[in-house]
Amino acid sequence: MDFFWAFRRWCITFLLKLAFTWRKQSHCTQIVKLISFLIPFNRQWIRVDNEHGTWIAEDIAGDKKEAIADRIEQSDAVIMWVPGGGFRFDLSLLYIRVFIQWIRALEADKNLKCIIFVPKYRTAPKYQFPIAVNDIKTTYEWLINTMHIPTSKLLIGSDDSGAALSLDLIYLHQPKFAGGIFASPYTGLEAGGESWRSNMEMDFFTAAAVDRIEENYIPEEGDQQPFRYLPDQIDLATYLPKHILITVGGNEVLLDEAGYLSSRARRGGIHVTLLQAPEQIHLWSMLPDILVKDINVRQNAVDHLVSFVEQCIRPEKY
């Protein structure tokens, strides 16, 4: 069993490294589809909304629009998850298993009903900043104004480059959320920190992956540029939700970026929960069954997520 687990982990991390660094976008998308077959999940948990994105909840596949509205009303928490993928592909299909774990644990441990929504956004060099940010903004407005989700129970979550999208959205348009979750966040900082030097050989996320990200997100010309939240003189905490959870691996190259986001938020008075797993790599908390052998580390991540969501939804208890 140890050999099979290690072999599957090696295969998937190798494929992820290819996806993040391969130049042709269509090939990257096919690689991610291949990985999704290696991480099976119960498809009754997903319902695709062709216009806006995908709903994730138990036995939701056949629900009509009215039933979705009922589920939202009955839910204590709604998480809008902005998936990463280097601005070239969508990793959310790989996360369904962990989303299912979160939803089940929230109900079992905290008696909180949760539904997750993964918005669509456009990727590719022709859809550079701010197009993807505007797509997420449109979805946020749809969730608030059409689906009538109160901001008191709406959280934003993101991973990888989805974190940069979320931060650009938060800084530029100032949407309101009950909390924010950032898993292995890419924030736009230049590579070259200590974690890049010490962890490059252990992580599948590399400097070449950052090159692909910048090619697909940052316009070569024009006044509109991303990552305007990065300068130290900007009070980022003014725009962030009052509670944020950051998960990062001690062996990933983006460790310094997670620490930078955490310190910037804390400096402005944001309540930050930082979960660092010392021996883990990029996206470990989103792909725990694949990347994390220690069941205690996996359970700790779920426990932190569950407690954090309750803290955002039931602040009177904390």
C-alpha positions as CSV (number, residue, x, y, z in Angstrom):
1,M,0.0,0.0,0.0
2,D,2.9,2.4,0.8
3,F,4.4,1.8,-2.6
4,F,1.0,2.3,-4.4
5,W,0.4,5.6,-2.5
6,A,3.9,6.9,-3.1
7,F,3.7,5.9,-6.8
8,R,0.4,7.7,-7.3
9,R,1.7,10.8,-5.5
10,W,4.8,10.8,-7.7
11,C,2.6,10.5,-10.9
12,I,0.2,13.3,-9.9
13,T,2.9,15.7,-8.7
14,F,4.8,15.1,-12.0
15,L,1.7,15.8,-14.0
16,L,1.0,18.9,-12.0
17,K,4.5,20.2,-12.6
18,L,3.9,19.6,-16.3
19,A,0.6,21.4,-16.3
20,F,2.0,24.5,-14.5
21,T,5.0,24.8,-16.8
22,W,3.8,23.5,-20.2
23,R,3.5,26.4,-22.7
24,K,0.4,25.3,-24.7
25,Q,-2.7,25.9,-22.7
26,S,-4.8,23.2,-24.4
27,H,-2.2,20.6,-23.4
28,C,-2.3,21.8,-19.8
29,T,-6.1,21.5,-19.7
30,Q,-5.8,17.9,-20.9
31,I,-3.2,17.1,-18.3
32,V,-5.5,18.4,-15.5
33,K,-8.4,16.3,-17.0
34,L,-6.1,13.2,-16.8
35,I,-5.3,13.9,-13.2
36,S,-9.0,14.2,-12.4
37,F,-9.5,10.6,-13.4
38,L,-6.8,9.6,-10.9
39,I,-8.8,11.4,-8.1
40,P,-12.3,10.0,-8.5
41,F,-15.3,11.5,-6.6
42,N,-19.1,11.1,-6.4
43,R,-20.5,13.2,-9.2
44,Q,-23.8,13.5,-7.4
45,W,-22.1,16.2,-5.4
46,I,-21.8,18.6,-8.2
47,R,-24.2,20.6,-10.3
48,V,-22.9,22.8,-13.1
49,D,-24.5,26.1,-13.8
50,N,-23.5,26.7,-17.4
51,E,-23.5,30.5,-17.0
52,H,-21.9,31.1,-13.6
53,G,-20.0,28.0,-12.3
54,T,-20.5,24.9,-10.2
55,W,-22.5,24.2,-7.0
56,I,-21.1,21.6,-4.6
57,A,-23.3,19.9,-2.0
58,E,-24.6,16.5,-1.2
59,D,-26.8,14.9,-3.9
60,I,-27.2,18.2,-5.7
61,A,-26.7,17.0,-9.3
62,G,-30.4,16.9,-10.2
63,D,-31.5,20.0,-8.4
64,K,-33.5,22.6,-10.2
65,K,-33.0,26.4,-9.8
66,E,-35.7,26.5,-7.1
67,A,-34.1,23.7,-5.2
68,I,-30.7,25.5,-5.3
69,A,-32.4,28.6,-3.8
70,D,-33.8,26.5,-1.0
71,R,-30.4,25.0,-0.3
72,I,-28.9,28.4,-0.1
73,E,-31.6,29.6,2.3
74,Q,-31.1,26.6,4.5
75,S,-27.3,26.8,4.5
76,D,-25.4,28.5,7.4
77,A,-22.4,29.1,5.2
78,V,-21.7,29.6,1.5
79,I,-18.1,29.4,0.3
80,M,-17.3,31.0,-3.1
81,W,-14.1,29.2,-4.0
82,V,-11.9,30.8,-6.7
83,P,-9.7,28.0,-8.0
84,G,-6.1,28.3,-9.0
85,G,-4.4,26.9,-12.1
86,G,-1.8,29.5,-13.0
87,F,-4.5,31.5,-14.9
88,R,-4.5,28.8,-17.6
89,F,-6.7,26.0,-16.3
90,D,-9.2,25.2,-13.6
91,L,-8.1,22.9,-10.7
92,S,-11.4,22.7,-9.0
93,L,-12.3,19.2,-10.2
94,L,-9.3,18.0,-8.2
95,Y,-10.7,19.5,-5.1
96,I,-14.2,17.9,-5.0
97,R,-13.1,15.3,-2.5
98,V,-11.8,17.8,0.0
99,F,-14.8,20.0,-0.5
100,I,-17.0,17.0,0.4
101,Q,-14.9,16.4,3.5
102,W,-15.4,20.0,4.6
103,I,-19.1,20.0,4.1
104,R,-19.6,16.7,6.0
105,A,-17.3,17.8,8.8
106,L,-19.0,21.1,9.2
107,E,-22.4,19.4,9.6
108,A,-21.1,16.6,11.8
109,D,-18.9,18.7,14.1
110,K,-20.5,22.1,14.2
111,N,-24.1,21.5,13.0
112,L,-23.4,23.9,10.2
113,K,-24.9,23.4,6.7
114,C,-22.6,24.5,3.9
115,I,-22.8,24.8,0.2
116,I,-19.8,25.7,-2.0
117,F,-19.9,27.6,-5.3
118,V,-16.9,27.5,-7.8
119,P,-17.2,30.5,-10.2
120,K,-16.2,30.3,-13.9
121,Y,-13.6,32.8,-15.1
122,R,-11.8,33.2,-18.4
123,T,-8.2,32.2,-18.7
124,A,-5.6,32.4,-21.5
125,P,-3.2,35.2,-22.8
126,K,-6.1,37.0,-24.5
127,Y,-8.0,37.2,-21.2
128,Q,-5.3,39.0,-19.2
129,F,-6.0,41.2,-16.1
130,P,-8.6,42.6,-15.3
131,I,-10.9,40.2,-17.3
132,A,-10.8,37.3,-14.8
133,V,-11.2,39.7,-11.9
134,N,-14.3,41.2,-13.6
135,D,-15.7,37.7,-14.2
136,I,-15.4,37.0,-10.4
137,K,-16.9,40.4,-9.6
138,T,-19.9,39.6,-11.8
139,T,-20.4,36.3,-10.1
140,Y,-20.2,37.9,-6.7
141,E,-22.9,40.4,-7.6
142,W,-25.0,37.5,-9.0
143,L,-24.7,35.6,-5.7
144,I,-25.6,38.7,-3.7
145,N,-28.3,40.3,-5.8
146,T,-29.9,37.3,-7.6
147,M,-29.3,34.4,-5.3
148,H,-29.8,36.7,-2.3
149,I,-26.9,35.4,-0.2
150,P,-26.3,37.7,2.8
151,T,-22.6,38.7,3.2
152,S,-22.8,37.5,6.8
153,K,-22.7,33.9,5.6
154,L,-20.6,34.3,2.4
155,L,-16.9,33.4,2.6
156,I,-14.4,33.7,-0.2
157,G,-11.9,30.9,-0.6
158,S,-9.0,30.5,-3.1
159,D,-5.8,28.6,-3.8
160,D,-2.7,29.1,-5.9
161,S,-3.2,32.0,-8.4
162,G,-6.9,32.1,-7.4
163,A,-5.6,34.0,-4.3
164,A,-4.2,36.8,-6.5
165,L,-7.5,37.0,-8.2
166,S,-9.3,37.2,-4.9
167,L,-7.0,39.8,-3.6
168,D,-7.3,41.9,-6.7
169,L,-11.1,41.6,-6.4
170,I,-11.0,42.6,-2.8
171,Y,-8.7,45.5,-3.3
172,L,-10.3,46.9,-6.4
173,H,-14.0,46.4,-5.8
174,Q,-14.2,46.0,-2.0
175,P,-16.8,43.2,-1.8
176,K,-17.9,42.1,1.7
177,F,-17.3,38.6,3.0
178,A,-17.7,36.9,6.4
179,G,-14.2,35.4,6.0
180,G,-11.4,34.6,3.6
181,I,-9.5,31.3,3.0
182,F,-6.2,31.2,1.2
183,A,-4.6,27.9,0.4
184,S,-1.0,27.9,-0.8
185,P,-1.5,31.5,-2.0
186,Y,0.3,33.0,-5.0
187,T,0.1,36.8,-4.4
188,G,2.3,38.2,-7.1
189,L,5.5,38.7,-5.2
190,E,8.6,38.4,-7.2
191,A,10.3,35.0,-6.8
192,G,13.6,35.0,-5.0
193,G,12.8,34.8,-1.3
194,E,14.4,32.2,1.0
195,S,11.6,29.7,0.5
196,W,12.4,29.8,-3.3
197,R,16.0,29.0,-2.6
198,S,15.4,26.3,0.0
199,N,12.3,24.5,-1.3
200,M,12.8,24.6,-5.1
201,E,13.9,21.0,-5.2
202,M,11.0,19.7,-3.1
203,D,8.0,21.5,-4.7
204,F,6.3,20.9,-8.1
205,F,5.5,24.7,-8.3
206,T,8.6,26.2,-9.9
207,A,10.0,29.5,-11.3
208,A,8.9,28.3,-14.7
209,A,5.3,28.1,-13.4
210,V,5.5,31.8,-12.3
211,D,6.7,32.7,-15.8
212,R,3.6,31.1,-17.3
213,I,1.4,32.8,-14.7
214,E,2.8,36.3,-15.6
215,E,2.5,35.6,-19.3
216,N,-1.2,34.8,-18.9
217,Y,-2.2,37.5,-16.3
218,I,0.0,40.6,-16.6
219,P,-0.7,42.9,-19.6
220,E,2.4,44.0,-21.4
221,E,1.0,47.5,-21.9
222,G,-1.8,49.6,-20.4
223,D,-2.6,51.5,-17.3
224,Q,-4.4,48.6,-15.6
225,Q,-1.9,46.3,-13.8
226,P,-2.6,43.6,-11.2
227,F,-1.2,43.2,-7.7
228,R,-1.8,46.8,-6.7
229,Y,-2.3,45.6,-3.1
230,L,1.4,44.6,-2.8
231,P,3.1,47.8,-1.7
232,D,3.7,48.1,2.0
233,Q,2.3,51.5,2.2
234,I,-1.2,50.2,1.3
235,D,-3.3,49.2,4.3
236,L,-4.4,45.8,2.8
237,A,-6.3,45.0,6.0
238,T,-8.8,47.8,5.2
239,Y,-10.1,45.6,2.4
240,L,-9.7,42.1,3.7
241,P,-12.4,40.2,5.6
242,K,-12.0,40.5,9.4
243,H,-11.0,36.8,9.6
244,I,-8.7,34.9,7.3
245,L,-7.3,31.4,7.2
246,I,-4.0,30.7,5.4
247,T,-2.7,27.2,4.8
248,V,0.8,26.6,3.5
249,G,3.4,23.9,3.3
250,G,6.8,24.3,5.0
251,N,8.4,22.8,1.8
252,E,6.7,24.9,-0.8
253,V,8.3,27.8,-2.6
254,L,5.3,30.1,-1.8
255,L,5.9,29.8,1.9
256,D,7.3,33.4,2.1
257,E,4.3,34.7,0.2
258,A,1.9,33.2,2.7
259,G,3.9,34.7,5.5
260,Y,3.9,38.1,3.8
261,L,0.1,38.0,3.4
262,S,-0.3,36.9,7.0
263,S,1.9,39.7,8.4
264,R,0.3,42.4,6.3
265,A,-3.1,41.3,7.5
266,R,-2.1,41.0,11.2
267,R,-0.5,44.4,11.1
268,G,-3.8,45.9,10.2
269,G,-5.8,44.2,12.9
270,I,-7.1,41.2,10.9
271,H,-7.6,38.0,12.9
272,V,-5.3,35.5,11.0
273,T,-5.2,31.8,11.4
274,L,-2.0,30.5,9.8
275,L,-1.7,26.7,9.4
276,Q,1.8,25.7,8.3
277,A,2.5,22.0,7.7
278,P,6.3,21.6,7.9
279,E,6.9,18.8,5.5
280,Q,4.2,19.6,2.9
281,I,4.3,21.2,-0.6
282,H,2.1,23.3,-2.8
283,L,-1.7,22.7,-2.5
284,W,-1.2,20.1,0.2
285,S,-4.4,21.2,2.0
286,M,-6.5,21.0,-1.3
287,L,-5.1,17.6,-2.3
288,P,-4.6,15.9,1.1
289,D,-5.4,12.4,0.1
290,I,-2.8,12.6,-2.6
291,L,0.0,14.7,-1.1
292,V,-0.2,14.0,2.6
293,K,0.5,10.6,4.0
294,D,0.1,11.4,7.7
295,I,-3.6,11.1,8.5
296,N,-3.2,13.4,11.5
297,V,-2.0,16.2,9.3
298,R,-4.9,15.8,7.0
299,Q,-7.4,15.8,9.9
300,N,-5.8,18.8,11.4
301,A,-6.4,20.8,8.2
302,V,-10.0,19.8,8.2
303,D,-10.4,20.7,11.9
304,H,-8.9,24.1,11.3
305,L,-11.2,24.8,8.3
306,V,-14.3,23.7,10.3
307,S,-13.4,25.9,13.3
308,F,-12.5,28.8,11.1
309,V,-15.9,28.7,9.3
310,E,-17.7,28.5,12.6
311,Q,-15.7,31.5,13.9
312,C,-16.8,33.5,10.8
313,I,-20.5,32.5,10.9
314,R,-20.9,32.4,14.7
315,P,-18.5,35.2,15.9
316,E,-20.5,35.4,19.2
317,K,-19.0,32.1,20.3
318,Y,-15.4,33.4,20.1
